[in-house]
Amino acid sequence: MGRLGTTEIILIIAVVLLLFGGKKIPELMKGLGSGVKEFKKAAKGEDEAPAAKKEDENK
């Protein structure tokens, strides 16, 4: 239980195509990709900020 087989994946893709249509899916994927890119950028920025603060405190 919990694993997705080939049949389930094909069924999910078919449902998504029916709900959104073929023209809307590339727009959705583009939005999802830009969202992931922004998330990674923000996560990377948070990791760098404390390091910069530590350097300032050491001076």
N, C-alpha and C positions, 0 to 999 in steps of 0.2 A: 504494500500500500504506500502511496506517496510518490511512486515513480510514474513518469509519463512515457507511454509507449508511442510508437509511430502512429497508430490509429488515433490516439488522443490528440497528438500534435496536429495531425491533418484536420481533425474535427475543429480544434480551436482556430486554426488558420481560416477554415471555411466560414466559421461564425463571424470572425473579425471582418472578412471580406464582405459578408452579407450586411453587417452593421454599418461599416464605414464606406464601402465601395472602393474600387481600385484607385481612384484619383486622390482620395483623401489619405491613404496609407503613407505615401512618401512624405507628405506634410507632417503627419504624426511622428514618423521616424526621425525627421529632421529636428522637430521640436524636442524629442526625447534625447537625441544626440547632443543638442546644444545644452539641454538641462544637465546631462551627465558631465559635459565639459565644464560648465560653471561650477558644479559641485566639486569636481576635482580641483579646480582653480582655487575655490574657497578653502578647501581642506588643506591644500598646499600652502596657502597664504597664512592660515592659522598656525601651521607648524613652523613657519619661518619667523613669525612675529615674536614669539617668546624668546627665540634664539637671539634676535636683534636686541631685545630688552636686556637680556643677560649680559651681552657685550657692553651695553651702555652702563649698566650697573657696575661692571668691573673697572671702569675707567676712573 
